[in-house]
């Protein structure tokens, strides 16, 4: 009972962090009005959180690696909850940026730490199920937390959403204080080891694909609320429903991607998934350019969101599988680097979407997102061709004596 309880508490903590990281996309207009800034500037709050996570995760892992993990986990979740309480109280945009950075740093400590403690607390036979229970917190936050947070924000104000996130974080924190057993320190790889792993053949280019994949998605996702409002008059309760549809598609895509990664070559799958995401993002640019609007625009937006959720989030487990294949001896390090690459891409996407929204509205955001994703497709194709070339070079040359004699006969 206690084992199951602390696993669920870790998942609740990750659910709160996942919701906090993405829910601003559904609260953008209301937050902007309250803070006195434009939608494009409000989107920088997503970028601030993501950039703090991306830069903080590897540095804080090294800095805190020698400390007992239990107090580190509990302290980071405490700081995260306090940051969300502060976010619900401030009226200054500049102060909110600083608070989002603090929340991102706290998340950068808790999220990888929550996953890392599981193997040391469960048997090998239970490890897979235990890890899936904990990691489900992030997946469910996409499908449930973000639309629910948006619904709460629309009904009671965006500040209430942050208070609910803070309450979830505090609840998980209190439970971990009571139920999480002591954990030994687990010194992570130092910076030299991380740099060495990042130079493993194929890893740098794969991480670039990760950055481009998520940057394209978050160029649009960060500003999905104003985009959906423009292309289909989707706002309020409808926005929550549309986000829930996207979240369910994302969970489905993640599941399908994991199954596909066990059956098909990962390099080919990355081309397929980024191509599918490219068409989904381009559909929003097309809707904005055509000025469809109304029920027709809203209906086509659902098609785009479902396609996006399935193809876009199928990429994540496929890429993780590929990185482990590239550096099996440094799997934990390269996966950590991939996590940082994801948040670098989220931050970059937020900035690109901000510029596009300010310049050309929904159409510009959609086409900019598609342009970035096109780079991801081209990079994936380049890696696939490089892999094919390498396979040809290492294929042993067949001795002349063993060849089919007829092959050398001229017609």
Helices and strands as residue ranges (DSSP letters): H 2-22, H 24-35, H 39-42, H 44-64, H 69-89, H 93-116, G 118-120, G 124-126, H 127-140, I 141-145, H 146-156, H 158-179, H 191-198, H 203-221, H 224-232, H 237-261, H 266-290, H 294-326, G 328-330, H 331-394, G 400-402, G 405-408
